[in-house]
Amino acid sequence: MWRWHKSKLEKTRRSTRPRRVRTSFTSFQLSKLEETFKKMPVINRPVRYSLSLELNLQEKQIKIWFQNRRKKENARVAASMATAMNSPPMLDQNQLTQMPSTSWYNPNSSTIYQPI
């Protein structure tokens, strides 16, 4: 390693602050945040401010929680759509009785039969 590069690394190691401790939300805070998320996935400033006062959290923490929650929801929806695309369609009994008969179809025949 070059000498100037090493000193630059040492300098950045000394100047970096320790990482902030991850916020542990209480069950009350989480339930209130989830309740608000169901009403409005994108939160505006006045609601964020009132939540911060009520839950004793910083507005930035609430903003980040909503960002993460939207990302989680989008990932859940994408995963369920991918699962739905790979699975056969679900049919209930009413749909089965309304479907036309396919007894007229013969893949080995060169004649095309039309259902009546």
MARVEXTOR-824501 format. One record per atom (N, C-alpha, C): residue in one letter; residue number from 1; x, y, z. Coordinates in nm, 2 decimals, decimal comma. Each point is the difference from the previous one (the first is absolute). Example, Ala and Ser with C-alpha at 12.3 -4.5 7.8 and 13.67 -1.06 7.14 Angstrom:
2
@aa=a	i=1	X=1,32	Y=-0,57	Z=0,78
@aa=a	i=1	X=-0,09	Y=0,12	Z=0,00
@aa=a	i=1	X=0,09	Y=0,12	Z=0,00
@aa=s	i=2	X=-0,04	Y=0,11	Z=-0,07
@aa=s	i=2	X=0,09	Y=0,11	Z=0,00
@aa=s	i=2	X=-0,08	Y=0,11	Z=0,08
//
This chain:
116
@aa=m	i=1	X=0,08	Y=-0,12	Z=0,00
@aa=m	i=1	X=-0,08	Y=0,12	Z=0,00
@aa=m	i=1	X=0,09	Y=0,12	Z=0,00
@aa=w	i=2	X=-0,04	Y=0,10	Z=-0,08
@aa=w	i=2	X=0,07	Y=0,12	Z=0,00
@aa=w	i=2	X=-0,01	Y=0,08	Z=0,13
@aa=r	i=3	X=0,11	Y=0,07	Z=0,02
@aa=r	i=3	X=0,00	Y=0,07	Z=0,13
@aa=r	i=3	X=-0,11	Y=0,11	Z=0,01
@aa=w	i=4	X=-0,03	Y=0,07	Z=-0,10
@aa=w	i=4	X=-0,10	Y=0,10	Z=0,00
@aa=w	i=4	X=-0,14	Y=-0,06	Z=0,02
@aa=h	i=5	X=-0,02	Y=-0,12	Z=-0,06
@aa=h	i=5	X=-0,12	Y=-0,07	Z=0,01
@aa=h	i=5	X=-0,03	Y=-0,05	Z=0,14
@aa=k	i=6	X=0,11	Y=-0,05	Z=0,06
@aa=k	i=6	X=-0,02	Y=-0,05	Z=0,14
@aa=k	i=6	X=-0,03	Y=0,11	Z=0,10
@aa=s	i=7	X=0,06	Y=0,12	Z=-0,02
@aa=s	i=7	X=-0,03	Y=0,11	Z=0,09
@aa=s	i=7	X=-0,14	Y=0,05	Z=-0,02
@aa=k	i=8	X=-0,05	Y=-0,01	Z=-0,12
@aa=k	i=8	X=-0,14	Y=0,04	Z=-0,03
@aa=k	i=8	X=-0,09	Y=-0,09	Z=0,07
@aa=l	i=9	X=0,03	Y=-0,13	Z=-0,01
@aa=l	i=9	X=-0,09	Y=-0,10	Z=0,07
@aa=l	i=9	X=0,00	Y=0,02	Z=0,15
@aa=e	i=10	X=0,12	Y=0,02	Z=0,05
@aa=e	i=10	X=0,00	Y=0,02	Z=0,15
@aa=e	i=10	X=-0,07	Y=0,13	Z=0,04
@aa=k	i=11	X=0,00	Y=0,10	Z=-0,08
@aa=k	i=11	X=-0,06	Y=0,12	Z=0,03
@aa=k	i=11	X=-0,16	Y=-0,02	Z=0,00
@aa=t	i=12	X=-0,05	Y=-0,07	Z=-0,10
@aa=t	i=12	X=-0,14	Y=-0,02	Z=-0,01
@aa=t	i=12	X=-0,05	Y=-0,09	Z=0,12
@aa=r	i=13	X=0,08	Y=-0,10	Z=0,04
@aa=r	i=13	X=-0,04	Y=-0,08	Z=0,11
@aa=r	i=13	X=-0,01	Y=0,08	Z=0,13
@aa=r	i=14	X=0,09	Y=0,09	Z=0,02
@aa=r	i=14	X=0,00	Y=0,08	Z=0,12
@aa=r	i=14	X=-0,11	Y=0,10	Z=0,00
@aa=s	i=15	X=-0,04	Y=0,05	Z=-0,11
@aa=s	i=15	X=-0,10	Y=0,11	Z=-0,01
@aa=s	i=15	X=-0,15	Y=-0,06	Z=0,00
@aa=t	i=16	X=-0,01	Y=-0,12	Z=-0,03
@aa=t	i=16	X=-0,14	Y=-0,06	Z=-0,01
@aa=t	i=16	X=-0,06	Y=-0,01	Z=0,14
@aa=r	i=17	X=-0,12	Y=0,04	Z=0,01
@aa=r	i=17	X=-0,07	Y=-0,02	Z=0,13
@aa=r	i=17	X=-0,05	Y=-0,14	Z=0,01
@aa=p	i=18	X=-0,02	Y=-0,04	Z=0,12
@aa=p	i=18	X=-0,06	Y=-0,14	Z=0,02
@aa=p	i=18	X=-0,15	Y=0,00	Z=-0,06
@aa=r	i=19	X=-0,04	Y=-0,11	Z=-0,04
@aa=r	i=19	X=-0,13	Y=-0,02	Z=-0,06
@aa=r	i=19	X=-0,11	Y=0,03	Z=0,10
@aa=r	i=20	X=-0,11	Y=0,05	Z=-0,04
@aa=r	i=20	X=-0,11	Y=0,03	Z=0,08
@aa=r	i=20	X=-0,07	Y=-0,14	Z=0,04
@aa=v	i=21	X=-0,04	Y=-0,01	Z=0,12
@aa=v	i=21	X=-0,07	Y=-0,12	Z=0,04
@aa=v	i=21	X=-0,14	Y=-0,01	Z=-0,07
@aa=r	i=22	X=-0,03	Y=-0,12	Z=-0,05
@aa=r	i=22	X=-0,13	Y=-0,02	Z=-0,07
@aa=r	i=22	X=-0,12	Y=0,03	Z=0,09
@aa=t	i=23	X=-0,10	Y=0,07	Z=-0,05
@aa=t	i=23	X=-0,12	Y=0,03	Z=0,08
@aa=t	i=23	X=-0,08	Y=-0,13	Z=0,02
@aa=s	i=24	X=-0,03	Y=-0,03	Z=0,13
@aa=s	i=24	X=-0,09	Y=-0,11	Z=0,03
@aa=s	i=24	X=-0,14	Y=0,06	Z=0,03
@aa=f	i=25	X=-0,10	Y=-0,02	Z=-0,09
@aa=f	i=25	X=-0,13	Y=0,06	Z=0,02
@aa=f	i=25	X=-0,08	Y=-0,09	Z=0,10
@aa=t	i=26	X=-0,08	Y=0,07	Z=0,08
@aa=t	i=26	X=-0,08	Y=-0,08	Z=0,09
@aa=t	i=26	X=-0,12	Y=-0,05	Z=-0,08
@aa=s	i=27	X=-0,07	Y=-0,09	Z=0,06
@aa=s	i=27	X=-0,12	Y=-0,06	Z=-0,06
@aa=s	i=27	X=-0,11	Y=0,11	Z=-0,03
@aa=f	i=28	X=-0,01	Y=0,09	Z=0,10
@aa=f	i=28	X=-0,10	Y=0,11	Z=-0,02
@aa=f	i=28	X=0,04	Y=0,09	Z=-0,12
@aa=q	i=29	X=0,13	Y=0,03	Z=-0,01
@aa=q	i=29	X=0,05	Y=0,08	Z=-0,11
@aa=q	i=29	X=-0,03	Y=-0,07	Z=-0,13
@aa=l	i=30	X=0,04	Y=-0,13	Z=-0,01
@aa=l	i=30	X=-0,02	Y=-0,07	Z=-0,12
@aa=l	i=30	X=-0,15	Y=-0,01	Z=-0,04
@aa=s	i=31	X=-0,08	Y=-0,03	Z=0,10
@aa=s	i=31	X=-0,15	Y=-0,01	Z=-0,04
@aa=s	i=31	X=-0,05	Y=0,14	Z=-0,05
@aa=k	i=32	X=0,04	Y=0,10	Z=0,06
@aa=k	i=32	X=-0,04	Y=0,14	Z=-0,04
@aa=k	i=32	X=0,05	Y=0,03	Z=-0,14
@aa=l	i=33	X=0,13	Y=-0,04	Z=-0,03
@aa=l	i=33	X=0,06	Y=0,03	Z=-0,13
@aa=l	i=33	X=-0,07	Y=-0,09	Z=-0,11
@aa=e	i=34	X=-0,03	Y=-0,12	Z=0,04
@aa=e	i=34	X=-0,07	Y=-0,09	Z=-0,10
@aa=e	i=34	X=-0,14	Y=0,05	Z=-0,03
@aa=e	i=35	X=-0,07	Y=0,04	Z=0,11
@aa=e	i=35	X=-0,13	Y=0,05	Z=-0,02
@aa=e	i=35	X=0,00	Y=0,13	Z=-0,09
@aa=t	i=36	X=0,09	Y=0,08	Z=0,02
@aa=t	i=36	X=0,02	Y=0,12	Z=-0,09
@aa=t	i=36	X=0,03	Y=-0,04	Z=-0,14
@aa=f	i=37	X=0,09	Y=-0,10	Z=-0,01
@aa=f	i=37	X=0,04	Y=-0,04	Z=-0,13
@aa=f	i=37	X=-0,12	Y=-0,06	Z=-0,08
@aa=k	i=38	X=-0,09	Y=-0,07	Z=0,06
@aa=k	i=38	X=-0,12	Y=-0,05	Z=-0,07
@aa=k	i=38	X=-0,08	Y=0,11	Z=-0,05
@aa=k	i=39	X=-0,01	Y=0,11	Z=0,07
@aa=k	i=39	X=-0,08	Y=0,12	Z=-0,04
@aa=k	i=39	X=0,07	Y=0,07	Z=-0,11
@aa=m	i=40	X=0,13	Y=0,02	Z=0,02
@aa=m	i=40	X=0,08	Y=0,08	Z=-0,10
@aa=m	i=40	X=0,14	Y=-0,05	Z=-0,01
@aa=p	i=41	X=0,03	Y=-0,07	Z=-0,11
@aa=p	i=41	X=0,14	Y=-0,06	Z=-0,02
@aa=p	i=41	X=0,10	Y=0,11	Z=-0,01
@aa=v	i=42	X=-0,03	Y=0,12	Z=-0,05
@aa=v	i=42	X=0,09	Y=0,11	Z=-0,02
@aa=v	i=42	X=-0,05	Y=0,10	Z=0,10
@aa=i	i=43	X=0,09	Y=0,04	Z=0,09
@aa=i	i=43	X=-0,03	Y=0,09	Z=0,12
@aa=i	i=43	X=0,04	Y=0,14	Z=-0,03
@aa=n	i=44	X=-0,08	Y=0,09	Z=0,04
@aa=n	i=44	X=0,03	Y=0,14	Z=-0,03
@aa=n	i=44	X=0,06	Y=0,06	Z=0,13
@aa=r	i=45	X=0,05	Y=0,12	Z=-0,01
@aa=r	i=45	X=0,07	Y=0,07	Z=0,11
@aa=r	i=45	X=-0,08	Y=0,01	Z=0,13
@aa=p	i=46	X=-0,12	Y=0,06	Z=-0,01
@aa=p	i=46	X=-0,08	Y=0,02	Z=0,12
@aa=p	i=46	X=-0,03	Y=-0,13	Z=0,08
@aa=v	i=47	X=-0,03	Y=-0,11	Z=-0,08
@aa=v	i=47	X=-0,03	Y=-0,13	Z=0,07
@aa=v	i=47	X=0,13	Y=-0,05	Z=0,06
@aa=r	i=48	X=0,11	Y=0,01	Z=-0,08
@aa=r	i=48	X=0,13	Y=-0,05	Z=0,06
@aa=r	i=48	X=0,03	Y=0,08	Z=0,13
@aa=y	i=49	X=-0,02	Y=0,13	Z=0,00
@aa=y	i=49	X=0,03	Y=0,08	Z=0,12
@aa=y	i=49	X=-0,09	Y=-0,05	Z=0,12
@aa=s	i=50	X=-0,13	Y=-0,02	Z=-0,03
@aa=s	i=50	X=-0,09	Y=-0,04	Z=0,11
@aa=s	i=50	X=0,04	Y=-0,14	Z=0,05
@aa=l	i=51	X=0,03	Y=-0,09	Z=-0,09
@aa=l	i=51	X=0,05	Y=-0,13	Z=0,04
@aa=l	i=51	X=0,13	Y=0,01	Z=0,08
@aa=s	i=52	X=0,09	Y=0,08	Z=-0,04
@aa=s	i=52	X=0,12	Y=0,01	Z=0,08
@aa=s	i=52	X=-0,02	Y=0,05	Z=0,14
@aa=l	i=53	X=-0,10	Y=0,09	Z=0,02
@aa=l	i=53	X=-0,03	Y=0,05	Z=0,13
@aa=l	i=53	X=-0,07	Y=-0,11	Z=0,08
@aa=e	i=54	X=-0,09	Y=-0,07	Z=-0,06
@aa=e	i=54	X=-0,08	Y=-0,11	Z=0,07
@aa=e	i=54	X=0,09	Y=-0,12	Z=0,03
@aa=l	i=55	X=0,09	Y=-0,04	Z=-0,09
@aa=l	i=55	X=0,07	Y=-0,12	Z=0,02
@aa=l	i=55	X=0,14	Y=0,03	Z=0,07
@aa=n	i=56	X=0,04	Y=0,12	Z=0,02
@aa=n	i=56	X=0,12	Y=0,04	Z=0,05
@aa=n	i=56	X=0,12	Y=-0,05	Z=-0,09
@aa=l	i=57	X=-0,02	Y=0,02	Z=-0,13
@aa=l	i=57	X=0,11	Y=-0,03	Z=-0,09
@aa=l	i=57	X=0,03	Y=0,12	Z=-0,08
@aa=q	i=58	X=0,12	Y=0,00	Z=-0,07
@aa=q	i=58	X=0,04	Y=0,11	Z=-0,09
@aa=q	i=58	X=-0,08	Y=-0,02	Z=-0,13
@aa=e	i=59	X=-0,03	Y=0,12	Z=-0,06
@aa=e	i=59	X=-0,07	Y=-0,01	Z=-0,13
@aa=e	i=59	X=0,08	Y=-0,08	Z=-0,10
@aa=k	i=60	X=0,13	Y=0,01	Z=0,00
@aa=k	i=60	X=0,09	Y=-0,07	Z=-0,09
@aa=k	i=60	X=-0,02	Y=-0,16	Z=0,02
@aa=q	i=61	X=-0,01	Y=-0,04	Z=0,12
@aa=q	i=61	X=-0,02	Y=-0,14	Z=0,03
@aa=q	i=61	X=-0,14	Y=-0,05	Z=-0,06
@aa=i	i=62	X=-0,10	Y=0,08	Z=0,01
@aa=i	i=62	X=-0,13	Y=-0,03	Z=-0,06
@aa=i	i=62	X=0,01	Y=0,00	Z=-0,15
@aa=k	i=63	X=0,06	Y=0,10	Z=-0,06
@aa=k	i=63	X=0,02	Y=0,00	Z=-0,14
@aa=k	i=63	X=0,07	Y=-0,12	Z=-0,05
@aa=i	i=64	X=0,11	Y=-0,04	Z=0,06
@aa=i	i=64	X=0,07	Y=-0,12	Z=-0,04
@aa=i	i=64	X=-0,08	Y=-0,12	Z=0,02
@aa=w	i=65	X=-0,08	Y=-0,01	Z=0,11
@aa=w	i=65	X=-0,08	Y=-0,12	Z=0,02
@aa=w	i=65	X=-0,11	Y=-0,01	Z=-0,11
@aa=f	i=66	X=-0,06	Y=0,11	Z=-0,05
@aa=f	i=66	X=-0,09	Y=-0,01	Z=-0,10
@aa=f	i=66	X=0,06	Y=-0,04	Z=-0,14
@aa=q	i=67	X=0,12	Y=0,05	Z=-0,02
@aa=q	i=67	X=0,07	Y=-0,04	Z=-0,12
@aa=q	i=67	X=0,03	Y=-0,15	Z=-0,01
@aa=n	i=68	X=0,05	Y=-0,05	Z=0,12
@aa=n	i=68	X=0,03	Y=-0,14	Z=0,01
@aa=n	i=68	X=-0,13	Y=-0,08	Z=-0,01
@aa=r	i=69	X=-0,10	Y=0,04	Z=0,05
@aa=r	i=69	X=-0,13	Y=-0,07	Z=0,00
@aa=r	i=69	X=-0,06	Y=-0,01	Z=-0,14
@aa=r	i=70	X=0,01	Y=0,11	Z=-0,07
@aa=r	i=70	X=-0,04	Y=0,00	Z=-0,14
@aa=r	i=70	X=0,08	Y=-0,09	Z=-0,09
@aa=k	i=71	X=0,13	Y=0,00	Z=0,03
@aa=k	i=71	X=0,09	Y=-0,10	Z=-0,08
@aa=k	i=71	X=-0,04	Y=-0,14	Z=0,04
@aa=k	i=72	X=-0,03	Y=-0,03	Z=0,12
@aa=k	i=72	X=-0,04	Y=-0,13	Z=0,04
@aa=k	i=72	X=-0,13	Y=-0,04	Z=-0,06
@aa=e	i=73	X=-0,09	Y=0,09	Z=-0,01
@aa=e	i=73	X=-0,13	Y=-0,03	Z=-0,06
@aa=e	i=73	X=0,01	Y=-0,02	Z=-0,15
@aa=n	i=74	X=0,08	Y=0,08	Z=-0,07
@aa=n	i=74	X=0,03	Y=-0,02	Z=-0,14
@aa=n	i=74	X=0,06	Y=-0,14	Z=-0,03
@aa=a	i=75	X=0,10	Y=-0,04	Z=0,09
@aa=a	i=75	X=0,06	Y=-0,13	Z=-0,02
@aa=a	i=75	X=-0,10	Y=-0,11	Z=0,02
@aa=r	i=76	X=-0,09	Y=0,01	Z=0,10
@aa=r	i=76	X=-0,10	Y=-0,10	Z=0,03
@aa=r	i=76	X=-0,09	Y=-0,01	Z=-0,12
@aa=v	i=77	X=-0,05	Y=0,11	Z=-0,05
@aa=v	i=77	X=-0,09	Y=0,00	Z=-0,12
@aa=v	i=77	X=0,07	Y=-0,07	Z=-0,12
@aa=a	i=78	X=0,13	Y=0,04	Z=-0,02
@aa=a	i=78	X=0,07	Y=-0,06	Z=-0,12
@aa=a	i=78	X=0,02	Y=-0,15	Z=0,02
@aa=a	i=79	X=0,03	Y=-0,04	Z=0,12
@aa=a	i=79	X=0,02	Y=-0,15	Z=0,03
@aa=a	i=79	X=-0,14	Y=-0,07	Z=-0,02
@aa=s	i=80	X=-0,11	Y=0,06	Z=0,04
@aa=s	i=80	X=-0,12	Y=-0,07	Z=-0,02
@aa=s	i=80	X=-0,04	Y=0,00	Z=-0,14
@aa=m	i=81	X=0,03	Y=0,10	Z=-0,08
@aa=m	i=81	X=-0,03	Y=0,00	Z=-0,14
@aa=m	i=81	X=0,09	Y=-0,10	Z=-0,08
@aa=a	i=82	X=0,12	Y=-0,02	Z=0,04
@aa=a	i=82	X=0,09	Y=-0,10	Z=-0,06
@aa=a	i=82	X=-0,05	Y=-0,14	Z=0,03
@aa=t	i=83	X=-0,05	Y=-0,02	Z=0,12
@aa=t	i=83	X=-0,06	Y=-0,13	Z=0,04
@aa=t	i=83	X=-0,12	Y=-0,02	Z=-0,08
@aa=a	i=84	X=-0,09	Y=0,10	Z=-0,02
@aa=a	i=84	X=-0,12	Y=-0,02	Z=-0,07
@aa=a	i=84	X=0,03	Y=-0,03	Z=-0,15
@aa=m	i=85	X=0,10	Y=0,06	Z=-0,05
@aa=m	i=85	X=0,04	Y=-0,02	Z=-0,14
@aa=m	i=85	X=0,05	Y=-0,14	Z=-0,03
@aa=n	i=86	X=0,06	Y=-0,06	Z=0,10
@aa=n	i=86	X=0,05	Y=-0,14	Z=-0,01
@aa=n	i=86	X=-0,10	Y=-0,11	Z=0,04
@aa=s	i=87	X=-0,11	Y=0,04	Z=0,06
@aa=s	i=87	X=-0,09	Y=-0,11	Z=0,04
@aa=s	i=87	X=-0,12	Y=0,00	Z=-0,10
@aa=p	i=88	X=-0,07	Y=-0,12	Z=-0,01
@aa=p	i=88	X=-0,12	Y=-0,01	Z=-0,09
@aa=p	i=88	X=-0,11	Y=0,09	Z=0,06
@aa=p	i=89	X=-0,09	Y=0,05	Z=-0,09
@aa=p	i=89	X=-0,11	Y=0,08	Z=0,05
@aa=p	i=89	X=-0,09	Y=-0,08	Z=0,09
@aa=m	i=90	X=-0,05	Y=0,08	Z=0,10
@aa=m	i=90	X=-0,09	Y=-0,06	Z=0,09
@aa=m	i=90	X=-0,15	Y=0,00	Z=-0,06
@aa=l	i=91	X=-0,06	Y=-0,11	Z=0,00
@aa=l	i=91	X=-0,14	Y=-0,01	Z=-0,05
@aa=l	i=91	X=-0,09	Y=-0,05	Z=0,11
@aa=d	i=92	X=-0,12	Y=0,07	Z=0,01
@aa=d	i=92	X=-0,09	Y=-0,05	Z=0,10
@aa=d	i=92	X=-0,10	Y=-0,10	Z=-0,08
@aa=q	i=93	X=-0,09	Y=-0,06	Z=0,08
@aa=q	i=93	X=-0,09	Y=-0,10	Z=-0,06
@aa=q	i=93	X=-0,10	Y=0,07	Z=-0,10
@aa=n	i=94	X=-0,04	Y=0,12	Z=0,02
@aa=n	i=94	X=-0,09	Y=0,07	Z=-0,10
@aa=n	i=94	X=0,07	Y=0,02	Z=-0,13
@aa=q	i=95	X=0,13	Y=0,03	Z=0,00
@aa=q	i=95	X=0,07	Y=0,02	Z=-0,13
@aa=q	i=95	X=0,02	Y=-0,13	Z=-0,07
@aa=l	i=96	X=0,01	Y=-0,11	Z=0,07
@aa=l	i=96	X=0,02	Y=-0,13	Z=-0,07
@aa=l	i=96	X=-0,12	Y=-0,04	Z=-0,07
@aa=t	i=97	X=-0,12	Y=0,03	Z=0,06
@aa=t	i=97	X=-0,12	Y=-0,04	Z=-0,07
@aa=t	i=97	X=-0,04	Y=0,09	Z=-0,12
@aa=q	i=98	X=0,06	Y=0,12	Z=0,00
@aa=q	i=98	X=-0,03	Y=0,09	Z=-0,11
@aa=q	i=98	X=0,10	Y=-0,01	Z=-0,12
@aa=m	i=99	X=0,11	Y=-0,08	Z=0,02
@aa=m	i=99	X=0,10	Y=-0,01	Z=-0,10
@aa=m	i=99	X=-0,06	Y=-0,09	Z=-0,11
@aa=p	i=100	X=0,03	Y=0,03	Z=-0,13
@aa=p	i=100	X=-0,04	Y=-0,08	Z=-0,11
@aa=p	i=100	X=0,07	Y=-0,14	Z=0,00
@aa=s	i=101	X=-0,07	Y=-0,09	Z=-0,05
@aa=s	i=101	X=0,06	Y=-0,14	Z=-0,01
@aa=s	i=101	X=0,11	Y=0,00	Z=-0,10
@aa=t	i=102	X=0,11	Y=-0,07	Z=0,02
@aa=t	i=102	X=0,11	Y=-0,02	Z=-0,09
@aa=t	i=102	X=0,00	Y=-0,13	Z=-0,07
@aa=s	i=103	X=-0,11	Y=-0,07	Z=0,01
@aa=s	i=103	X=0,00	Y=-0,14	Z=-0,06
@aa=s	i=103	X=0,01	Y=0,01	Z=-0,15
@aa=w	i=104	X=-0,03	Y=0,11	Z=-0,07
@aa=w	i=104	X=0,01	Y=0,01	Z=-0,14
@aa=w	i=104	X=0,14	Y=0,02	Z=-0,05
@aa=y	i=105	X=0,10	Y=0,02	Z=0,09
@aa=y	i=105	X=0,14	Y=0,02	Z=-0,04
@aa=y	i=105	X=0,07	Y=-0,13	Z=-0,01
@aa=n	i=106	X=0,06	Y=-0,02	Z=-0,11
@aa=n	i=106	X=0,09	Y=-0,12	Z=-0,02
@aa=n	i=106	X=0,13	Y=0,04	Z=-0,07
@aa=p	i=107	X=0,11	Y=0,00	Z=0,08
@aa=p	i=107	X=0,12	Y=0,05	Z=-0,05
@aa=p	i=107	X=0,06	Y=-0,08	Z=-0,11
@aa=n	i=108	X=-0,04	Y=-0,13	Z=-0,02
@aa=n	i=108	X=0,05	Y=-0,08	Z=-0,11
@aa=n	i=108	X=-0,07	Y=0,02	Z=-0,13
@aa=s	i=109	X=-0,11	Y=0,07	Z=0,00
@aa=s	i=109	X=-0,08	Y=0,01	Z=-0,12
@aa=s	i=109	X=0,04	Y=0,13	Z=-0,07
@aa=s	i=110	X=-0,01	Y=-0,01	Z=-0,14
@aa=s	i=110	X=0,03	Y=0,11	Z=-0,08
@aa=s	i=110	X=-0,12	Y=0,09	Z=-0,02
@aa=t	i=111	X=-0,11	Y=-0,05	Z=0,04
@aa=t	i=111	X=-0,13	Y=0,07	Z=-0,02
@aa=t	i=111	X=-0,02	Y=0,09	Z=0,13
@aa=i	i=112	X=-0,04	Y=0,12	Z=-0,02
@aa=i	i=112	X=-0,03	Y=0,09	Z=0,11
@aa=i	i=112	X=-0,15	Y=-0,01	Z=0,02
@aa=y	i=113	X=-0,04	Y=-0,04	Z=0,12
@aa=y	i=113	X=-0,14	Y=0,00	Z=0,04
@aa=y	i=113	X=-0,03	Y=0,12	Z=0,08
@aa=q	i=114	X=-0,12	Y=0,06	Z=-0,03
@aa=q	i=114	X=-0,05	Y=0,11	Z=0,08
@aa=q	i=114	X=-0,10	Y=-0,04	Z=0,09
@aa=p	i=115	X=0,00	Y=0,05	Z=0,13
@aa=p	i=115	X=-0,11	Y=-0,04	Z=0,09
@aa=p	i=115	X=-0,13	Y=0,06	Z=-0,04
@aa=i	i=116	X=-0,10	Y=-0,07	Z=0,03
@aa=i	i=116	X=-0,14	Y=0,04	Z=-0,04
@aa=i	i=116	X=-0,06	Y=0,10	Z=0,09
//
